[in-house]
Amino acid sequence: IPFKEQVLYFNNAKMIICAHGAVMSNMFFCKEKTIIFEVTCNTNWPFFDKISSILNLNHKKCINNNCYKIIECLEKISI
């Protein structure tokens, strides 16, 4: 996807669901209060917590990458 489109997707999203990794750097293009739902592989990586806090994003995390646990975590989020 061209860079400009990526920026528009993240800037217009109300919620982003992604695996922990480099793609999360696109959160810099999100509007305040956007829900960032991060899925990690059974490890609590704190790296994006601080960035989300500074950008005033609603950062949620699912540390267990089991599909049923991800659904359980998602069901707890109110949009």
C-alpha positions, 0 to 999 in steps of 0.5 A, a space after each residue: 500500500 502506498 505510504 499516503 494511503 497508509 497514513 489515511 487508513 490510520 488517520 481515519 480509523 476508530 480502531 486498529 488491530 495489529 500484531 506487536 511490531 513495526 506496523 504499530 509505528 503508524 499509530 503516529 498518524 492516528 487521531 487522539 482516542 483511537 483504539 489501538 489493539 495490540 496482540 503480542 506473543 505471550 510477552 508484555 512488550 511495554 514499548 508502544 505503551 509510552 508512545 500511545 500515552 503521549 499521543 493520547 491513544 486508547 491502547 489495549 493489549 492482548 498478551 495471549 495470541 490464542 484466537 479465543 483469548 483475542 476474541 475475549 479481549 476484543 469483547 471487553 472493548 467498548 467502541 
